[in-house]
């Protein structure tokens, strides 16, 4: 059954002069777009409407994406085959308990897991002093203190020495 399918596919890929012109037009459209041409300009250069130019370029983009995805899958499969071969070569030493072989095998397994996406997502946690929770008010006050240290003292800003002195001189009027 597979042989018939392969033969059928071979028959449908017959190259005709029309297909050659279509492929050539698509390649020209993509090349024009790559150089920054607008769709109306591509259409004019190829003797088609701007809508047809847009469709042609979008079809080419879709085909390129598909080819790229297939290529990435092929590369990933090849890498997995190589990693499997490395693990197979190490199996005897790992069974005998060779620490270097075990370490290497673990690194190979880690690489396989990353390629396949089977690792659990890593979790990060930020904690306060002594591993406790971070208090938002503490963080705000620490940030304000750090900013205050960076800013040059200005006599008109609240919290400077001159404001404290003025509050002391005016007595109860300073409290609001």
Secondary structure, 3 states (H helix, E strand, C coil): CHHHHHHHHHHHCCCCHHHHHHHHHHHHHHHHHHCCCCHHHHHHHHCCCHHHHHHHHHHHHHHHHHHHHHHHHHHHHHHHHHHHHHHHHHHHHHHHCCHHHHHHHHHHHHHHHHHHCCCCCCCCCCCCHHHCCCCHHHHHHHHHHHHHHHCCCCCCCCCCHHHHHHHHHHHHHHCC
